[in-house]
């Protein structure tokens, strides 16, 4: 038996879909030897009381969804329990706690491995938990690659200073000054070549000599759709500088934004999860959330482990070997230091679709 532990304070849409997708996984995968029970708890105190009263030896738990409640799980490892938490706090990934989420470290490694040698990278990020996380880990990942970080800028989540951040990042004023200087020089010349070059330069607001070859835009959702058009508006030309996203871009909602055409990001082709999306929508009459592939794949993993009669100690050892991989909707996955990682592809947005461009 596997117990699903969910807080009543979590987003009800996510909680309901979480339960629905596990139900669908059991049906589609024809799981026979695995049963699930659901424990909805009021708060962290009630969760601790529940776990304290259980015989935890060999017991598997799915949840919690949030990091706050997941912080108490390690206290129960000595009793033989195994937890698959959906926390994004990587510090909790240890002992009997395995984290199942989309982790930006995994995604950035894929992208930096894909960059051409000697690429020069700029980072643009929002001043929120996600943006600060990307900013805090990107240097370590860049140091292990053949690319370098040359500039970075951040902006408020309300976007009030986004134009200034983008202009600063792209040295807009400096490039504008340089272009105007070149125009003045050419305007004083009378030869035909200078006249032709001046006519050409009059089409531009700034020069195109950027310090960076790629710009990572560490945002998503509505803000991304608002920030992305500001880059070409302030003359960061996507035809000169490659726009790059994180795994948070792995959603078709971004594919029709003109300023993101040609951009790349780490993810998995939509057709890999299209059937699951269609099945879920037909059955439950609602859109499958992007994160719902995580519990779906986890059910398949647990079915495999239980059918092979793995003891808790053997299960620990298996999940701590990063050369043991499992097939999933989001590609092959494995656990590294108790944290899920995936074999991702690099996708490029092109005419309303995202196509694989990595080998």
CORLIN-V424969 format. One record per pair of residues at least 24 apart in sequence whose C-alpha atoms are under 6 Angstrom apart, sorted by the first residue. I is the first residue (numbers start at 1). J is the second residue. D is the distance in Angstrom with one decimal. If there is no record, write none. Layout:
i = (I:I)
j = (J:J)
d = (D:D)
This chain:
i = (1:1:2:2:2:3:3:3:3:4:4:4:4:5:5:5:6:6:7:7:8:8:22:25:44:56:56:57:58:93:93:94:98:98:99:100:107:107:117:118:118:119:120:120:120:120:120:121:121:121:121:121:122:122:122:122:122:123:123:123:124:124:124:124:125:125:126:126:126:127:127:175:175:176:179:179:213:214:214:214:215:215:216:216:217:220:229:255:255:256:261:261:262:262:262:263:263:264:264:265:265:266:266:267:267:268:273:297)
j = (35:36:36:60:61:36:37:38:61:38:39:61:62:39:63:64:40:64:40:41:41:42:296:296:69:80:81:81:312:338:339:338:338:339:339:340:247:266:146:146:147:147:147:148:149:212:213:149:150:212:214:215:149:150:151:152:215:152:215:216:152:153:154:217:154:218:154:155:157:155:156:206:207:206:206:207:241:241:242:243:243:244:244:245:245:248:259:352:353:352:349:350:348:349:350:348:349:347:348:346:347:345:346:344:345:345:329:328)
d = (4.9:5.7:4.8:5.2:5.7:5.7:4.9:5.8:4.8:4.7:6.0:5.7:4.7:4.9:5.1:5.6:5.0:5.4:5.6:5.1:5.9:5.5:5.9:5.6:5.6:5.8:5.1:5.6:5.7:5.1:6.0:5.8:4.7:5.8:4.9:5.5:6.0:5.8:5.2:5.7:4.8:4.8:6.0:5.3:6.0:4.7:5.2:4.7:5.8:5.4:4.9:5.7:5.9:5.8:4.7:5.3:4.6:4.5:5.7:4.9:5.8:5.1:5.6:5.0:4.8:4.9:5.4:5.0:5.8:5.8:5.4:5.1:5.2:4.2:5.4:5.4:5.1:5.3:4.6:6.0:5.2:5.8:4.6:5.7:5.4:6.0:5.4:4.7:5.8:4.9:5.3:5.5:5.9:5.2:5.8:5.6:5.5:5.4:4.3:5.7:5.5:5.6:4.5:5.3:5.4:5.8:5.8:5.4)
